[in-house]
């Protein structure tokens, strides 16, 4: 045994399990009077934020919540949601943020599957909660009602406990529970469940700690940044930003509703420096009425994690005062874990070449240990030629623990010692990855593979198209053919023939869509296009 392995054991003085809960404790001690949360007219300092989180933890503990149990929440982007990100794990319990846009049967399944002991419900979602609880079998969770004091909403109380009274009954000096092991679960996030029931993705304290710091590095956050909550906190725990802001003593500006006037007011009034969101948020910002827009005195960093924004959108965002960074990740990787790390000399490229660089998903976060593209059968890395397609795979500390109560799905996801994303892509010579499609979205026409993303890239360049999605349509002769669903810009017009001709100019003819449907694209609550709905629609085209 080496001398470095003798009499140099771990002990409480030199080893403590990592947890993002320590970030809040530090900011409360170092910046007690710094604004932690701005919500309407309400202001909360870091000292107050920390005290309220400890009160929430204390009250949950008094209510019988124990280590390893689940506390579910149906909340908007409010101070209560931020408090739950700290107060729930301070008891050793696991936070389950539920997607408020889902239907009652899905919410009921999630509550039952998670064995939720407590459900905290925003009054706005009381009907959804009531309907979901009515569908549940077995023991129901304790229900706590949250009423937003700044933004009154319709709805009836579901439970008999008021959130503010519940928190007030707790001890602000509560000795919160540090995890005994950083591998312990901190949160539970359910996937969208487009096929069958959703899967419960489990995060651990270590991963949340590392990605929270990784966000600070990736976003180049200075001390005391101001972050606007346009991204739903129920989505991958807000990409771990509820914990990131405490690293640097930043200010959360909570936004209950993502509306153009409210966004522009917050950007201007609070001097927002950072925000995240799907492309729909960019559209909301850019398409706001002229009277709602403001001239910003600061540059705003905008992070988006869906399809690469078209060059025209990036240019328009830049003119309005935003610098857009493209991210990529999955629920299973705590949200974005890949960044299109932009290099200054790429700004000197001409438009088409610069757009090619922008279209790439990028390289791994500092907090991710490895990222590559592999042949899923042989588990060998594909050549870094930008052409050979394989499956994008992740490995590292910001990959989930696994799927709750689903060992088969976990084993399949982790086959060969890598997390299989299900996304198909290529590896470029400089190490940047680029998605080509989801494995289920590849269109096989006459034996030839067609990337729906490649076709969509061409469609997005059409001046009349605001949004587009391409899926397979069953075809007796070819097996499948591409079908394009197109959303036009306000006031613009285009014909099917014009769109198909446009695609044929930029693609091999067999890749061009055979059918074009003009419609509003169905989207998830986080702005992602729901291709499974489009595939059903395509069958009837």
PAVEX-147359 format. One record per residue: x, y, z of N, C-alpha, C in turn. Coordinates in pm, whole numbers, plus 50000, padded with zeros to 5 digits. Each point is the difference from the previous one (the first is absolute). Example, Ala and Ser with C-alpha at 12.3 -4.5 7.8 and 13.67 -1.06 7.14 Angstrom:
BEGIN
513194943150780499115011950000500905012050000/499655010549928500825011950006499235010950073/
***
This chain:
BEGIN
500854988050000499155012050000500885012550000/499645009749917500785012349990499925008050131/501065007950023500015008950116498865010049993/499565003049877498905009649983498644994050035/499984986950024498784993250039500044995250145/501025004250072500204995850139499825011950095/499154998050099499775010250104499545013449943/499354999449884499475012249939498524997849965/499254995650098498604996449978499095012149998/498834997949941498975010350005499485001450142/499745012550039499395002650130499185012749987/499195003350100499145011849987500745013049976/501275000650036500755012349981500435002049854/500174988849927500515001549863499054994849893/498844995050040499064995049899498575002550045/499245006849914498585002250022499254997149871/498884992950006499224997549880499575013149934/500085000649869499625012049927498485001549996/499535012150021498575003149987499855014749966/499095003549908499805014149964499355008150111/499524993350104499375007250111501015009250070/501274996549991501035008350065500155013549932/499635000949872500135012749928499125010850064/498784996050035499085009650063500505004050138/500484990350075500515003150135501145010049991/500884998549901501125009149985499535014149961/499115000949900499545013249956499265007250111/499244992550081499285006350111500985005650103/501154993450015501005004750096500825011549944/500344999149871500885010049938499245012149947/498814997749943499215010749941498615000450061/499865001550131498694998950063498985010249950/500465011949961499085010649958499845000949849/500714991549927499894999849854498634994649959/499405006049896498704995249951500144986049942/499294990550056500014986349949498864997849902/498815005550033498814997749917499235013149983/499625002749874499085011049970498764993749937/498865002350061498754994349950498935010850008/499705006349886499075011350004500585010950089/499265004250100500485010350094500744993850119/500014986850004500604992950113501524998949984/500755002850108501454998849999500424990950115/500904990849972500494990650101501525000249999/500625002650114501464999950008500494985650018/501304998149990500554986650018499824995050143/500105008950098499764995950138498564995150018/499065007149938498594996150010499724987249922/500614998849884499824988249915500474987450075/501175000750059500554988650074499124996650120/499545010250069499154997750118498694993249959/499395004649891498734994149956500194985649955/501104997049933500264986249957500154990950121/500665004950105500174992050121498674998450073/499175010549995498664998850058499174989549926/500085000249866499274990149921500484985950036/501324998250008500554987050034499544995550139/500015009450094499574997050137498544995450003/499155007249926498574996749999499764986449933/500744997249894499864987049934500424988750094/501105002450073500474989850095498964997650110/499405011150050498974998750103498764992849946/499775001249868498864993349938500284985249972/501214995650036500324985849986500804996349878/500435010049920500774997049880501414995550040/500424988749946501274994150036500914998449878/501224996750029501024998249896499544989749897/500175003549871499664990849893498555000149958/499185008350064498605001049959499845011249898/498894999949929499805009449889499035011150036/500405012349968499115011650010499785005349859/498774999449952499685004549864499445014250005/500225007549893499495013749994499425002849862/498875007050000499385005449877500055015150015/501125006049960500225014150024500465007249875/499675012849991500525008649894501385005050044/500615008549920501305006050036499765011050105/499994995950124499715008750113501044998050109/500055008750100500924997950112499814986550068/498754995250007499754987050064500754988849928/500055000849867500714989749923501495000350034/500585011950013501415001050037500234994650141/499095003250092500134995150137499954984850006/499184994049916499914985449998501304993449953/500745007049912501254994349950501054998550111/499835007550105500914998950115499324993350119/498815004550034499324995250119499684985249998/499594994749885499674985849993501254991350022/501095001949923501184991650025500675002650135/499715011350064500555002550134499464990250103/498914993149967499464989650089500514986249962/500774999149890500414987149947498994994449902/498905007449979498974995649906500405003449856/499214995149906500275001649857498935008949938/500425010349928499085009549938499574995149863/498694999449979499434996149870499205011849946/500595007249902499305011449939499184994949882/498705001650009499094994749898499735010449891/499934995349878499715008649885498545004350007/499795012950015498645005350019499154999349874/500624996749887499244999349874499494986049969/500324990350083499594986249974498534997950038/499464988649958498604997150032499914992850134/498794999150052499774994250132500464985450010/499724991349902500464986250012501524998850012/500735008449927501464999650007500505004850136/499395010750052500355005050133499694989350104/498844993649987499614989550095501014988449997/500404996149879501004989349990501295004050070/500475012149975501275004750057499945000250153/498895005250055499855000650146500004986050060/499304990949934499954986350051501324992849986/500645001549886501274993349974501085005050095/499995013250028500985006050091499654997650147/498784995050027499524998250136500125013150079/499525010749937500115013450059499305000650135/500715005350100499435001550134499335013750016/500515009849923499475013750006499845005149858/498955007649975499795006849872499745014750029/500895008749952499825014550016499435005349867/498835006450008499255003749879499785015149993/500405005849890499675013949970498515000649968/499345010250050498555001549980499614999649853/500885004849912499695000049857499794985949945/500624990250064499944986249951499164991050090/499115006250077499224992450097499064989949932/499405003649888499114990649931500794988049950/501165002549942500844989149953500364990750115/500385005950114500374992050116498824991950052/498845006750007498804993150052499634988149910/500065002349867499664989349906501014988550009/501265003450017501044989650010499824992050129/499755006850110499824993150129498794990749995/498975004049926498794991749989500294986949925/501045000349916500354988049923500974990850073/500585005050110501004992250072499364989050084/500674988650001499594989050087500914999850122/499514994950109500834999150119500075013050076/501095001650077500135011550090500315012849923/499315010850033500235013049937501055007750079/500755008649930500975008350072499315011050080/500725005450099499555012150069500045011449898/498945007849990499925010849901500175013550069/500925008049948500265013450051499725009949887/499185010050025499625009749897500905012350004/500515003849882500785012449989499185010549926/499845011650062499295011249939501025011149977/500215003549874500995010249965499515013650049/500735006350093499535012850053500125011649902/500834998449897500245010949904499094999249878/499634987849961499244998249876498794991050028/498875005850037498804992150030499544992249877/499604987650022499524991549891498714993250045/499244995449902498784992650030500354985950045/499084994250072500224986450047499584998550145/499664987750037499594997050136501094992350072/500035001250130500964992450078499694985049990/501074992050002499844985649989500154993350136/500935005250080500254994250131499505008950112/500414996650123499575007550117501145007950061/501184999749935501185006550054500445011149906/500265011850056500475011449921501535000450004/500605002049885501474999649989500675010150092/499545012550000500635010350082499904996750148/498864995250043499844996250140500894987950033/500094990949904500834988050019501465003950020/500505009049913501395004550011500225007650130/499065008950033500145008550119500094991750128/499434988049999500014991650120501344993050021/500905001349902501284993250010501065008150072/501114993550029501125005950074501045005449902/500245013250003500965006249908501444996150029/500254994050116501354995450033500114984949995/499054993749930499954985349987501344994549951/500504989850068501264993649961499724990249887/500135005049877499624991949885500954988249980/499474990049929500684987149987500955000149882/501304999250031501024998649896499964985649949/500114997749868499984986149954501194992250056/499744987750044501094991650048500884995549884/499394999649882500714995849879499525008949886/500935005749926499635009149890499254992849888/499984986650003499264992149903498504999550033/499635004950117498595000250037499205008549902/498744996049979499135007249906499635013750054/499995009949910499565013550035498705003749929/499804994449879498775003649927499604989049905/498745000749959499394990349909499295007849891/500344997049874499375006849886499444989649904/498745001449965499404990549907500175004649856/500364990349914500125002949858498625002249942/499985004649874498735004249940499044988549979/500494987849988499114988649986499215000049872/500695002549887499315000149871499594985949958/500654989950055499594986249976499904993150135/498794996150040499814993650128500125009850115/500104994650120500115008650118501365006850005/500065012050059501295006850011500954992650093/501305002249980501014993850085500515010250100/500264995650122500465008850105501515000750004/500555011549962501445002149996500475005250136/500964992950061500455003450135501365007249996/500065011950061501245007650014500584998050139/501325001350013500634999150131500655013450037/500335001350129500575012650051501295003649927/500844990149972501285002649935499795006149861/499104994149922499765005149866499425014050002/499065002550093499395013350009501055010450040/500904996350091501095008950043500915003349883/500384989849924500955002049890499395007849884/498754996949963499415007349888499665014350040/499645002350125499745013750046501255008549979/501164994650035501245007349977500365000349851/499684989149930500254999749856499235010749926/498775002850044499215010749940500675013550016/500565002350118500685012750027501165001949903/500764989349976501135000649907499525001949857/499034991849960499515000549862499365013549968/499265005550097499315012749980500885012150031/501254997450039500945010850037499345009850096/499394994550104499275008450096500965007550091/499835013250010500815007750095499394999150139/500565006850096499385000950132498705008049989/498964995250066498685006750005499365002049862/499934989649918499245001349875498515001150029/499235004349900498545000850014499394990649896/499284990050048499504989349914498485000649991/499485000449878498555000649977499474986049972/498954996150076499474986449987498944999049891/500474998349875499104996849890499954984949976/501024992950047500044985449993499194994250115/499094990549974499244994250113500924992650096/499855002750129500834992950099499614985450013/498824996349946499654985850004500784992049895/500665006949909500734993349892501454997750042/500344987450032501374996550043500475008950114/499085002850095500325009150111500575013149949/499385005249892500465012849945501454999349957/500404988249946501394997649957500995002350114/499534998350124500825001650121500335014650032/499445009549927500265014150030499435004650135/498964993550058499615004150134501154998850101/500904990549975501164998350086501185008449950/500105002249869501145007649943500075014250053/498835006650010500015014250039500585002050140/499834990050087500555001250135501534999050002/500584994149895501464999049993500615014049997/499355009149929500575013449977499155011150062/499094996350089499185010250064499145007649902/499454993049903499205006549896498575002450041/499305007849918498605003450028499084992749904/499034992750056498964993549921498875009949976/499675002649874498795007849969498984989849952/499044996650085499044989649967498895005849912/499674992849898499005004649902498904989549993/498855003550053498914990350008499504996149860/499905009849913499504997549864501015005649899/500304992049899500945004349896499235007949895/499905013150025499285009049911500935011349959/499885004549874500975009749948500155012750083/498905006150042500085012550075500724997950134/499664988950068500634997150129501494997349985/500364993149892501424997049976500795012949979/499515008549910500735012449969500065009350122/498935000550077500025008250122501074995150097/500064986950019500984994350093501425002049950/500224998049870501335001849941500525014150026/499135009549981500405014050014500085004550145/498964997250077499925005050136501044993950093/500254986849983500884993050093501404997649943/500255005249880501314998749936500434985349994/499104991849945500244985649988501254997349917/500814990750046501234996549928499924986449931/499154991050050499934986449947498564994949998/499694991949900498754992549999500154988049908/499114990350016500024987849919498614997549945/499934992349893498684996749947500074993249866/498874994549961499854993849869499865010949894/500084996349872499855010049892498715008250009/498954994050060498745007350011500185012650084/500934999850096500265011850082500655011049915/500904995849910500605009949909498935006249912/499084991849951498915005349917499145009750080/499754996750126499215008850086500685013650016/501324999750017500765012350017500025008349871/500314993249891500175007249873498685005049942/498914992450021498725003649941499135008550092/500585004850110499245008750091499615012849927/498835005750032499625012849941501065010650028/500205009049906501055010150013499865008050129/498755002550043499805008150120500434992650128/500134986749992500414992250119501514998650010/500705002049890501454998050001500715011850068/501194997050053500815010150066501414999849940/500675011350005501415000549961500814996050123/500784989249987500744994750114501375006450010/500395003550121501325005950023501064989350022/499554987450019500944989150026499884989249892/501064992249982499954988549912499424988350077/499064992949942499344989050068500434986849938/500464990850086500394986749953498774991049998/499694994649883498824991449982500484986049963/499544990050075500414986149976498794992049954/500154993549886498894992349945500474985849973/499114990350022500444986149992499114991349911/499395005849901499234991949907500784999349868/499295000649888500694999849870500835012749985/501114999349925500835012049980499165011349941/500085012050058499215011249947500465003749859/499085003249910500395004549866500825012950009/500855002149899500895011549999499225013150009/498835000549936499215012350003499515003150142/499654989750075499555001950138501155004850087/501194994049980501175004150077500345014749974/499905004049874500305013949965498995009550064/498724996149996498955008550059500185001050152/500374988950065500245000250145501185009150033/501034999449919501185008450023499655014849990/499185003349901499585014049983499205005050121/499284991050067499195003850115500825000150130/501274995749994500855000550118500284986750067/499794988849926500204986750058501144992649931/500794992850078500984990949945499504985850025/499734992549893499384986850010501084989149999/499924990950098500884988450005499154987549990/500444990949914499244987949973500504988650089/499084993750074500314989050090499284987349956/500404988750058499344987349969500124990650119/498964992750025500024990050107498654993150008/499834992150103498774992550019499625000550148/498784995850030499614999150141500994991250075/500474989549935500914990550065501395005850028/500315011749944501315006350026499815013250076/498965000750083499735011850083499705012449915/499564997849875499815011049907501225001249910/500305012149953501135001649907501334995850061/500754992149923501344995750041501005002149888/499525006049890500825002349881499795014449956/501075006849960499905014149960500745002249868/499395007949915500685004249878500975011150040/501174995750046501005009350053500565008149882/499535012549991500275008249882501425005750002/500654999549886501355005249988499985013149922/500795009650047499945013649943500285000249850/500924991449954500345000649858498874995149911/499024993150058498854995749920499145011949959/500105010950072499245012149963500475005749867/501214996449957500555005149875499554991949878/499364988650025499544991649889498825006549928/499814996349874498835005249928498734993550056/498865005549962498724995750056499764985150001/500074993149885499734985649997500954991850087/501295003549999500964992450081499805002650148/499655012550034499735003150140498754992450046/499024999049912498774992750034500294985250021/500944994549922500394986050019500584997850139/500785009450046500584999050135498905001250106/499065009049977498915002350096499094987750010/499934992249893499074988749997500494988350086/501245000550044500554988950077499635001150148/499784988550061499645000350142501205003550087/501204994849964501195004850068500794989750076/500565004450113500924991950080499454998950143/500604991350078499494997250133500205011950095/499095001050096500175009350112501264996150079/500525009450079501104996750089499604988950098/498744999550036499534990550101499734986149944/500114998349868499784987049937501344993949963/500184987150031501314993749980500264995649857/498974995749928500254995649862498715001149918/500195002649873498925001649903500534995449867/499274991349932500484995349870498834994849918/500334995149880499024993749912500504985949971/499154990150023500404986049986499024992149913/500514989249947499144990049938499354992550117/498685000750016499374993950117500104984950005/500294993749887500134985449997501404995750043/501035006149941501384996150031500565007650119/499375011250038500485008950107501405005249968/500265002349872501245006249955499715014249954/500925009250030499815013949958500035000849848/499145008449945499975001949855501185008949961/500444999349875501075009049954499575014750016/500945008550037499715014450017500095006849864/499064996249911500035005249864498825009149968/499105002050098498845008449977498964993649912/500174987249967499074993449907499454986850055/500864992050065499564986950048499065001750119/498794994649985499005001950102500064989150106/499735003850124499924990650111499105005750106/500014993850118499165004850110500835008550095/499475011550038500685008950095499944993650139/501174999150065500074993550131500745008850101/499564998850125500545008050110500594990850107/500985005450072500554992950115500495010350102/499554998850124500495009450100499085001750118/500355009450085499315002150127498715007749989/499715005349881498725006949983499074991849910/500174986850007499054990649941499174994550116/498734998249978499074995750105500474987650074/499404997850119500204987550072499384988449923/498865002849937499274989849925498525003450003/499194990749949498555001949998499384993350122/499165007450071499394995150123499144987649973/500274989450075499234987549994499944994249858/501045002149923500024995149862501404995149965/500444989150062501374995149977500264995949856/498994995349931500184995949860500355012149913/499255011050018500265012249922501365005950038/500354999550128501305005350044501134992049937/499884986750003501054991549943500165002649851/498895001949932500045002749856500665013549972/499685010150083500565013449981501505000250026/500474991550092501415000150041500824988649936/499464993649898500684988649939501415003749954/500974991850037501375002249956500735010850078/499405004350112500675010050083499875014349951/499025002249911499735013649949498515002550007/499615012750014498595003449990499645001849853/499034992249954499545000549860498915010549987/500275010549925499055011249993498814997349910/500174990949902498954998049901500075010149888/500945009550008500205009949895501084995449904/499775002049872500984996449899500765012449957/501324998549983500805011549963501324996049940/500825010249973501334997849943501025007150089/501254995849986501105005950074500915007249902/500205012950020500845007849910501484998750038/500905003049908501444998650029500475007950122/499325011450031500435008050115499354995550131/499284988749996499404994550122498595004650028/499465009349922498625004750020499034989749941/498924997550073498994990949948498885007949935/499304993349908498845006349936498914989649987/498825003250050498874990849989499504999449857/499594988149964499384998149869498544995950016/499684993250110498624996350024499884991950128/498754998650046499714989750098499964986949925/500394989250065500014987249931498624996549946/498955004250073498644997049955499525009849893/500775010749974499585010149903500684998749865/500954990749987500624997649870498934994549906/499945005649880499034995649899500724990949902/499504987949985500634990349909499114998849877/500455006049892499205000749877500724992449890/499374989149956500624991949896501374994750041/500174997350128501274994950050501035010750031/499705012749969500935011050027499605007350128/500985003050084499735007450124499915015049970/498955006250052499815014549985499945006150140/500865009550025500005007050129498935010949998/499044999150092498965010450004500605013550036/501075000150082500645012750037500605006749877/500604992049911500605005749879498945006949915/498834993649987498915005949921499475012550070/499874999250133499505011650077500945012049989/501314997349996500965011049986499745007949872/499684992949893499715006749872498685007750009/499014994050062498705006650013500115013050079/500794999850107500125011950086500645011849926/500704997249891500635010849924499025007149907/498814994249982499005006349915499475012650069/499945011249932499635012750065498605000450057/499104991249954498625000450048499754990450117/500994991550032499784989550101500505004350137/499114998950098500355003250138500454987650077/499334988649974500374987550066499654988449908/500784989250013499784988649911500414987150070/499354989249964500354986850051499724989849891/500874990249989499874989949895499924986250065/499024992149958499834986450053499764990549883/500034987250031499754989849898498514998249977/499624999049872498634996649964500044986349932/499204990450045500004986849937499725001049851/500724992149919499855000549855500104985749946/499024996249919499964986249949501214996649915/500485009649921501114997449909501355001050069/500205010750077501325002950057500154995750146/498924995350061500054996750142499675012150085/500805010649984499775012850067500455011149907/499355011350013500465012149930499905011850097/500805010449978499965011650091498725008249982/499425003650114498835008850002500355012150086/499875012049944500385012250071498775007050057/500105003650128498975008250064500615013850020/499315010149950500595013449991499105010450066/500625008650080499315011350062500565012749937/499145007849935500475011949929500135012150093/500875009249961500135012550074498745008449981/499655008150100498815008549985500085008749875/498954999649920499935008249881500694994249878/500644988450014500724993749888499154989049938/500274997349872499284989349930500994991349923/499614987549978500804990849919499104988549958/500364993649890499224988649950500804987250019/499284988849991500664986950012501064998549892/499655003849877500934998549888501265008450022/499825012050052501135008950025500944994050106/499414994350107500804994350108500784987849952/499354991349923500684988149949501135004049906/499755009749915501045004749907501195006050077/499705007450106501055005950084500894989050059/499364989450048500764988950060500854992949895/499474998549881500754992949896501235007749955/499965013250019501185008049966501144997550097/499664996650124501044998450101500254985750043/499244990549943500134986050040499964990849880/500504987850021499754989649899498484998449989/499514997849879498565000049978499254989950086/500644988350027499294989950076499825004250146/500795009950045499895004850137498935010850016/499605006149891499015010850008498644994450041/499225007550079498684995050040499094998049881/499204989650007499024997449895498675006750033/499825003050129498765006250046500355011650093/499205010749995500185011650087498655003350063/500005001450133498785003550073500245013350070/499155009849975500115013150066499134999950125/500625001250115499274999150126500825005750114/499365002450113500745003750122500564987250060/501294999850026500644987850046499684997350147/499644987650034499754996750141501314999950078/500015006450116501245001150079499764995950144/501074995850065499934997150143500035013150077/499854999150132500045011950084501355006750000/501054992549959501345005949994500375004249859/499024999949908500225005349867500504990049898/500124987250038500474990049904498844995349913/500294998249872498974995449906499704985350026/498714996750009499594986350032499854991949871/501104993749961500004992749874499104987750002/499784994350121499154988250005498585003449955/499565012450029498675004449953500015002049849/501115005549950500105002349856500044986849923/500654989750059500034987049931498594994449986/499175002050102498614995549990499255008049894/500255013149998499345008549901500434996549858/501284996449984500544997149867499314987949935/499554990850084499344988049945498735003649924/499385011350037498745004049937500185010149888/501275003849973500255010149896499814993749864/
***
